[in-house]
Amino acid sequence: MRLTRYTDYAMRVLLYLGARQDRLCSIAEIAQAYDISQNHLMKVVSDLVGAGYVESVRGRFGGVRLAKAPADINVGAVIRHTEEGFDLVDC
């Protein structure tokens, strides 16, 4: 299965936030950790916020965190959300 870079970045954001549930993380911090363009990552995080996977806190001490418990996030649902024209075939 081939996934787009957009989906790869979305999964990385969710993994990063899942490993750091005790605090807010900045987009700059995540971008630096994975050596990803901060501007591109902002689009990905914005989409994840809109989909309800991530919540953002604005302000000087703001950041992002998971909006759900990691166990409640379905990887297949995330991939279907981020991939365009992605139709799964029942086996």
Residue pairs with C-beta under 8 A, 6 or more apart in sequence:
3 79
3 83
4 82
4 83
6 44
6 82
7 78
7 79
7 82
7 83
9 34
9 36
9 40
9 41
9 44
10 44
10 47
10 48
10 78
10 82
11 75
11 78
11 79
12 30
12 34
12 36
13 30
13 41
13 44
13 45
13 48
13 54
13 64
14 48
14 53
14 54
14 66
14 73
14 78
16 25
16 30
16 33
16 34
17 25
17 30
17 54
17 64
17 65
17 66
18 66
18 70
18 73
21 65
21 66
21 70
23 63
23 65
24 57
24 61
24 62
24 63
24 64
24 65
25 63
25 64
25 65
26 63
26 64
27 38
27 41
27 42
27 45
27 63
27 64
28 38
29 63
30 36
30 41
30 45
30 64
31 37
31 38
31 41
45 54
45 56
45 64
47 81
47 82
48 54
49 55
49 56
49 64
49 67
51 81
52 67
52 68
53 66
53 67
53 68
53 73
53 78
54 64
54 65
54 66
54 67
55 64
55 65
55 66
55 67
56 62
56 63
56 64
57 63
57 64
57 65
66 73
76 88
79 86
80 86
80 88
